[in-house]
Amino acid sequence: MTPTLLRPLAEADLVERTRYYRREGGDSLGERCFDAAIAALGAIGRMPGAGSPRVDELCGIPGLRIRRIVDFPCGWFYFVTQDHVDVVRLLADAQDLPAIFAGTADE
């Protein structure tokens, strides 16, 4: 299993996504979102290359991948490095990805 390291913005995104679904649908929905996001992180660690590389074309950032969160309109965005997975964000589908990722690869 490849270690997955979350950048501070990715951690903050997880907290915000969980709070959002809790506000909108109650504790149970917030918990389901959190659990699904954590499960996706586990899947990324087991098979880092399985995430879609299509997002690197959209954003112009070589190596950027996405792993969708089951049953939720969002996904983890990450890079696979030699010794770990660099998880940069957890973002909703409707966000402006190229604008958000401008400069991310250098952080």
C-alpha positions as CSV (number, residue, x, y, z in Angstrom):
1,M,0.0,0.0,0.0
2,T,1.3,3.4,-1.0
3,P,1.1,6.1,1.8
4,T,-1.4,8.8,1.0
5,L,-0.4,12.3,2.3
6,L,-3.1,15.0,2.4
7,R,-2.1,18.6,1.9
8,P,-3.7,21.0,4.4
9,L,-6.2,22.2,1.8
10,A,-7.3,18.6,1.1
11,E,-7.9,18.1,4.9
12,A,-9.8,21.3,5.0
13,D,-11.9,20.2,2.0
14,L,-12.8,17.0,3.7
15,V,-14.0,18.8,6.8
16,E,-16.0,21.3,4.7
17,R,-17.6,18.6,2.4
18,T,-18.6,16.7,5.6
19,R,-20.0,19.8,7.2
20,Y,-21.9,20.7,4.0
21,Y,-23.6,17.4,3.8
22,R,-24.4,17.4,7.5
23,R,-26.0,20.8,7.2
24,E,-28.0,19.8,4.1
25,G,-29.0,16.3,5.0
26,G,-28.3,15.6,8.7
27,D,-25.7,13.7,10.6
28,S,-26.2,10.5,8.7
29,L,-25.5,12.0,5.3
30,G,-22.5,13.9,6.7
31,E,-21.1,10.6,8.1
32,R,-21.8,8.8,4.8
33,C,-19.8,11.4,2.9
34,F,-16.9,11.3,5.3
35,D,-16.8,7.5,5.2
36,A,-17.0,7.4,1.4
37,A,-14.2,9.9,1.1
38,I,-12.0,7.9,3.5
39,A,-12.8,4.7,1.6
40,A,-11.7,6.4,-1.6
41,L,-8.4,7.4,0.0
42,G,-7.9,3.8,0.9
43,A,-8.5,2.8,-2.7
44,I,-6.1,5.4,-3.9
45,G,-3.4,4.0,-1.6
46,R,-4.0,0.5,-2.9
47,M,-4.1,1.4,-6.6
48,P,-2.7,4.9,-7.1
49,G,-2.7,4.6,-10.9
50,A,-6.4,3.7,-11.1
51,G,-7.5,7.4,-10.8
52,S,-8.4,9.1,-14.0
53,P,-5.6,11.1,-15.6
54,R,-8.0,13.0,-17.9
55,V,-8.1,15.9,-15.4
56,D,-4.4,16.7,-16.2
57,E,-5.5,17.5,-19.8
58,L,-8.3,19.7,-18.6
59,C,-6.2,21.6,-16.1
60,G,-2.9,21.5,-17.9
61,I,-1.1,19.9,-15.0
62,P,0.9,16.8,-15.9
63,G,0.3,13.8,-13.6
64,L,-2.8,15.2,-11.9
65,R,-5.4,12.4,-11.3
66,I,-8.9,12.2,-9.8
67,R,-10.6,9.5,-7.8
68,R,-14.4,10.0,-7.5
69,I,-16.2,9.6,-4.2
70,V,-18.9,6.9,-4.5
71,D,-22.4,8.4,-4.3
72,F,-21.2,12.0,-4.0
73,P,-20.5,14.6,-6.7
74,C,-16.9,15.2,-5.7
75,G,-13.5,13.6,-5.9
76,W,-9.9,13.5,-4.6
77,F,-7.3,15.2,-6.8
78,Y,-3.8,13.8,-6.4
79,F,-0.3,13.2,-7.8
80,V,1.5,9.8,-7.6
81,T,5.1,10.3,-6.6
82,Q,7.8,7.7,-6.2
83,D,7.2,7.0,-2.5
84,H,3.7,8.4,-1.7
85,V,0.4,9.8,-3.1
86,D,0.2,13.6,-2.8
87,V,-3.5,14.4,-2.2
88,V,-4.0,18.1,-3.1
89,R,-7.8,18.7,-2.9
90,L,-11.3,17.2,-2.4
91,L,-13.5,19.2,-4.8
92,A,-17.1,19.2,-6.0
93,D,-17.8,18.6,-9.6
94,A,-19.2,22.1,-10.3
95,Q,-16.1,24.0,-9.4
96,D,-13.8,25.7,-11.8
97,L,-10.9,23.3,-11.8
98,P,-8.4,25.1,-14.0
99,A,-8.7,28.2,-11.8
100,I,-8.4,26.3,-8.6
101,F,-5.4,24.4,-9.7
102,A,-3.4,27.3,-11.1
103,G,-0.1,27.1,-9.2
104,T,-1.0,23.9,-7.2
105,A,1.7,21.7,-8.7
106,D,4.4,24.1,-7.2
107,E,3.0,24.2,-3.7
